[in-house]
Amino acid sequence: MANLAIITARGGSKRIPEKNIKEFCGKPIIAYSIEAALNSGLFDEVMVSTDSVKIAEIAREYGAEVPFMRSETTSGDFATTRDVLMEVITKYRELGKTFDYMCCIYPTAPFVTPEKLKEAMRTMKDNGYYEMVSVVSFSFPPQRSFIIEDGELKWKWPEYRNSRSQDLEKFYHDAGQFYIYNASKYLECDGVIGDRRAPFILPETEVQDIDNYEDWEIAELKYTAMMKKESIW
């Protein structure tokens, strides 16, 4: 059984220039994703999909493969993760390589660890899921959110205004860290799997979307706290 890890890292970040290789707690942030994948022992190949020669060089330095560069089509601002993954697995097939499972890991996901990947893959295989998505719960119940209409603050769902948080259904969102797919099913569905999708639930302390420099600083604080906690245990 062959498994592939794909780290998606284009070079055109606008809000944080060279975000995917910017130093994070002592090394390029992409290094954490590469090392987590390699140290998990799950993958026959750990590759980086990029359009940047500089990112490719750093990726190889930390042990990843860059067997081909990303196309112009999947390097633009409007290319989706699905576009990139479909390109990667199609190119591998052209090279005569097929995989049973593939894992997409984002390059700005230092909270991903080998242990998380192994647990997610084990759950995936044991239950026959087609897709595993890293998720985190909303810290405040969306049911009690406000909207602004004509300058006035109003309840979006007035029926929940007096509900206790613990009585409301918990909502989750994509944690933006990793996804695992049944590779043949992914191809069969053209990258849009509609069933047999499982959550890999992460604590809020180990999730941080990084869109600006303030997010970056918060992520470093959270990562440092996570490392201290792991060293205690």
HELIX and SHEET records of a PDB file:
HELIX    1   1 LYS A   19  ILE A   21  5                                   3    
HELIX    2   2 ILE A   29  SER A   40  1                                  12    
HELIX    3   3 VAL A   53  GLU A   61  1                                   9    
HELIX    4   4 THR A   73  SER A   75  5                                   3    
HELIX    5   5 THR A   81  GLU A   94  1                                  14    
HELIX    6   6 PRO A  114  ASN A  127  1                                  14    
HELIX    7   7 PRO A  142  ARG A  144  5                                   3    
HELIX    8   8 PRO A  158  TYR A  160  5                                   3    
HELIX    9   9 SER A  165  ASP A  167  5                                   3    
HELIX   10  10 ALA A  183  GLU A  188  1                                   6    
HELIX   11  11 GLU A  204  GLU A  206  5                                   3    
HELIX   12  12 TYR A  213  ILE A  232  1                                  20    
SHEET    1   A 6 GLU A  45  SER A  49  0                                        
SHEET    2   A 6 ASN A   3  THR A   8  1                                        
SHEET    3   A 6 TYR A 101  ILE A 105  1                                        
SHEET    4   A 6 TYR A 172  ASN A 182 -1                                        
SHEET    5   A 6 GLU A 131  SER A 137 -1                                        
SHEET    6   A 6 ARG A 197  ILE A 201  1                                        
SHEET    1   B 2 GLU A  23  PHE A  24  0                                        
SHEET    2   B 2 LYS A  27  PRO A  28 -1                                        
SHEET    1   C 2 PHE A 146  GLU A 149  0                                        
SHEET    2   C 2 GLU A 152  TRP A 155 -1                                        
END                                                                             
